[in-house]
């Protein structure tokens, strides 16, 4: 089994930055794609960014040019650097990792951007 835990959520102002981290444990070396979803109040969960084992990155259009996803496979860690934040980025951010046993989800970390 694999477990992923997020950290780094906080309250920031418009235009500021936030860095989220995700740490995997267990049989984390088996993970393929890792990434982030987010869910705002009353909205569906949406994909923010994901990164493959070879470093291919995919971003949602609404974060392109502002967010950067990175991963250190040897440490089973992943980060999401969020820059130029907007109030509409306010959401709970969830880390995920895909394994042969299915997708592992974190509990989420709250990121709030005040106007």
Secondary structure, 3 states (H helix, E strand, C coil): CEEEEEECCCEEECCCCEEEEEEEEECHHHCCCEEEEEECCCCCCEEEEEECCCCCEEECHHHCCCEEEEEEHHHCEEEEEECCCCHHHCEEEEEEEEECCEEEECCCEEEEEEC
